[in-house]
Amino acid sequence: EIMFRQRTTRDTLLDQHRAINAALQSRDPAGARAAIEAHLGFVETAMHSHRRAEQNEALARLRYDQEQERE
């Protein structure tokens, strides 16, 4: 759900799913494995980046709140 909100990420995911399906339909196990591994790597990286962005946002909010309390 997180990844499908962004158009560029969504398009990449759909292209990856199509590549996996094409390899499966053509009974190409090596191609399917490569497509799946590429897809999982992309998802892992994207989710890591999302988590890091959420942590940065939470930290920024905390700092902002602390500054507001000092005023």
NORSULHU-V571285 format. One line per field, one symbol per residue. phi: phi as a letter, one per 40 degrees, with the letter a starting at -180 (. if undefined). burial: # if it has 9 or more other C-alpha atoms within 8 Angstrom, else .. A space follows every 50 residues. Layout:
phi: ???
burial: ???
This chain:
phi: .dccccccccccccccccccccccccfbcccccccccccccccdcccccc ccccccccccccccccccccc
burial: ..##....##..#..##.###.##...#..##..##..#......##... .....................
